Amino acid sequence: MGRNVVRLTILIMSTLLITACQETKNTDEESHGQYEDDKMIGLVREVDTENSVVSVDISRWEKRDRGNITTDEGYGISAEITDETILQYENTTEALLDDIKEGQKVLINPPKGNGFKGVAEEFILLDMTYEEKYKGLLSHLKDTLNIVVMYEKGETPPPQMDEKLMEKIEQETVMTWRPYQKDYVVDYKEELNIEKFPVILVFNSEELVFKTNKVEELYEFFKK
């Protein structure tokens, strides 16, 4: 078995205690730079449409003054959307509660510690870059490919797609597992033209470089 880094990534959308993702120094600098005291920005973790409450991970906003120091603790808030809430996209187009998807980058006013009491006066759905939308799939390590096994939510990958998948791959890689989320901000099934699950996706730091449903084809890819 080669020098393989196996990192099991489980997305838990119902909790506000979130483990921060490992990133490079440059990524940290860029992401921390966008956070300001009066602009509380976060990522949607869960949408309770019945009670009009949105759970948002604001960990990076909370840590905005810590520079490039990466710590594991997570921070979150629950923001209620009322009839008085200004709910819109960044281009000022009106939005609906059903438009809010998990993983969506949002701006909430007032910010925590500055009048926020659980009800959002403004809830803005921000534009997201390609890197932000594919952050969980793109490789964050230079010259290292990220192997992603994506499977139907509620199911588990077959045995041949667990950690043993790495045994015949000699080069250094990172491997993650994640369920397909239909209500995620990005419909990966549609955007990546995935016909069936489970599927094996291989990403470099910029894009998808290989896709297959067969383990044997993955091994052939790494032999090239």
C-alpha positions in Angstrom: 0.0 0.0 0.0 1.4 3.4 -1.0 1.5 6.5 1.1 -2.2 7.2 1.1 -4.0 9.6 3.3 -7.5 8.4 4.1 -9.8 11.0 5.5 -13.4 10.0 6.2 -15.7 13.0 5.8 -19.2 12.7 7.1 -21.5 15.6 6.6 -23.8 16.1 9.6 -26.3 18.7 8.7 -28.3 18.8 11.9 -25.6 19.9 14.3 -24.1 23.3 15.1 -20.8 21.9 16.3 -18.8 21.6 13.1 -15.3 20.5 12.7 -13.3 23.0 10.5 -11.9 21.6 7.3 -8.2 21.5 6.7 -7.1 24.1 4.3 -3.9 25.6 2.9 -2.5 28.8 4.2 -3.5 30.8 1.1 -7.0 29.6 1.3 -7.2 30.7 5.0 -5.9 34.1 4.1 -8.5 34.6 1.4 -11.4 33.3 3.4 -10.7 35.3 6.6 -10.2 38.4 4.6 -13.8 38.6 3.5 -15.3 38.7 7.0 -16.0 42.0 8.7 -17.5 42.8 12.1 -20.8 44.2 10.7 -21.2 41.6 8.0 -22.1 38.2 9.5 -21.5 35.7 6.8 -22.0 31.9 7.1 -23.1 28.7 5.4 -26.5 27.2 5.7 -26.5 23.9 7.5 -30.2 23.2 7.8 -33.5 24.7 6.8 -36.6 24.1 9.0 -39.3 25.2 6.6 -42.1 24.3 9.0 -40.9 26.8 11.6 -39.1 29.2 9.2 -35.8 28.8 11.0 -32.4 28.5 9.2 -29.4 27.1 11.0 -26.2 28.7 9.8 -22.5 27.9 10.5 -20.8 31.2 11.3 -17.5 29.6 12.4 -15.3 31.6 10.0 -17.0 34.8 10.8 -16.5 34.2 14.6 -12.8 33.5 14.0 -12.3 36.5 11.7 -9.8 38.1 14.0 -7.6 35.0 14.6 -5.6 35.3 11.4 -4.4 32.0 9.9 -4.8 30.1 13.2 -7.0 27.1 12.5 -9.0 25.6 15.4 -11.6 22.9 15.5 -14.4 24.5 17.4 -17.5 25.4 15.5 -20.0 28.2 15.9 -23.6 28.4 14.7 -26.8 30.4 15.0 -30.5 29.8 14.3 -32.1 32.6 12.4 -35.9 32.9 12.2 -37.3 34.3 8.9 -40.5 36.3 9.5 -42.8 38.3 7.2 -40.7 41.4 8.1 -37.4 39.8 7.1 -35.9 41.1 3.9 -35.1 37.9 2.1 -33.3 38.3 -1.2 -30.4 37.3 -3.5 -27.3 39.4 -3.6 -28.6 41.1 -6.8 -31.6 42.3 -4.7 -34.0 39.9 -6.4 -36.6 38.6 -3.9 -36.1 35.1 -2.6 -38.3 32.6 -0.9 -37.7 30.3 2.1 -37.7 27.3 -0.3 -34.8 29.0 -2.3 -32.5 28.6 0.7 -30.4 25.4 0.2 -27.9 23.7 2.5 -24.4 24.9 1.8 -25.6 28.3 0.6 -23.4 31.3 1.6 -25.5 33.9 3.3 -25.3 37.3 4.9 -27.4 37.9 8.0 -28.2 41.3 9.6 -28.0 42.3 12.3 -24.9 40.4 13.2 -24.4 38.4 16.4 -23.5 40.7 19.3 -24.9 43.7 17.5 -28.6 43.4 18.1 -29.3 39.9 16.8 -31.9 38.2 19.0 -32.7 35.1 16.8 -34.7 37.0 14.2 -33.1 38.0 10.9 -33.9 41.5 9.7 -32.0 40.8 6.5 -31.2 37.4 5.0 -29.2 37.7 1.8 -28.3 34.7 -0.4 -24.8 35.6 -1.6 -23.2 34.7 -4.9 -20.7 31.8 -4.6 -17.5 31.1 -6.6 -16.8 27.8 -8.2 -14.2 27.1 -5.6 -16.8 27.7 -2.8 -19.4 25.4 -4.4 -16.9 22.6 -4.9 -14.8 23.1 -1.8 -15.7 19.7 -0.4 -14.7 17.9 -3.6 -11.6 19.8 -4.9 -8.2 18.7 -3.5 -6.7 21.1 -1.0 -3.3 19.6 -1.2 -0.8 20.5 -3.9 -0.1 17.8 -6.4 -2.5 15.4 -4.6 -5.7 14.0 -6.1 -8.9 13.8 -4.0 -10.9 10.6 -4.5 -14.6 11.1 -3.6 -17.0 8.2 -3.3 -20.5 9.7 -3.5 -23.5 7.6 -2.7 -27.2 7.9 -2.2 -28.2 9.5 1.1 -29.3 6.9 3.6 -27.3 4.1 2.0 -23.7 3.0 2.5 -21.0 2.5 -0.1 -20.3 -1.1 -1.1 -17.3 -2.9 0.6 -15.1 -2.5 -2.5 -15.5 1.3 -2.2 -14.3 1.6 1.4 -10.8 2.1 2.7 -9.6 -1.0 0.8 -10.1 0.9 -2.4 -6.7 2.6 -1.7 -4.7 -0.6 -1.4 -3.9 -0.8 -5.1 -3.2 2.9 -5.6 0.5 3.6 -5.2 0.5 7.4 -5.5 -0.4 9.7 -2.6 -4.0 10.6 -2.6 -6.8 11.8 -0.3 -10.1 9.9 -0.1 -13.4 11.1 1.2 -17.0 9.7 1.3 -20.1 11.8 1.1 -23.8 11.2 0.5 -25.5 12.9 -2.4 -27.7 15.7 -1.1 -30.5 16.6 -3.5 -31.3 19.8 -1.6 -27.7 21.0 -1.5 -26.8 24.4 -3.0 -25.1 22.5 -5.9 -26.8 19.5 -7.5 -23.7 17.5 -8.2 -25.7 14.8 -9.9 -26.8 17.2 -12.5 -23.7 19.3 -12.8 -21.3 16.3 -13.0 -23.7 14.3 -15.2 -23.8 11.4 -12.7 -26.1 8.6 -14.0 -26.1 6.4 -11.0 -24.7 6.0 -7.5 -22.4 5.1 -5.9 -19.9 6.9 -8.1 -16.2 7.5 -7.8 -15.0 11.0 -8.6 -11.4 12.1 -8.8 -10.6 15.8 -8.4 -7.4 17.8 -8.6 -7.3 21.3 -7.1 -9.2 22.8 -10.0 -11.7 20.3 -11.5 -13.0 16.8 -12.0 -10.5 14.7 -13.8 -12.0 11.3 -13.7 -15.4 9.6 -13.0 -16.5 6.0 -12.9 -18.8 3.5 -11.3 -16.2 0.7 -11.5 -13.3 0.2 -9.1 -11.3 -1.5 -11.8 -11.5 1.6 -14.0 -10.2 3.7 -11.2 -7.2 1.5 -10.8 -6.5 1.7 -14.6 -6.7 5.5 -14.3 -4.0 5.6 -11.7 -1.7 3.3 -13.7 -1.5 5.7 -16.6 
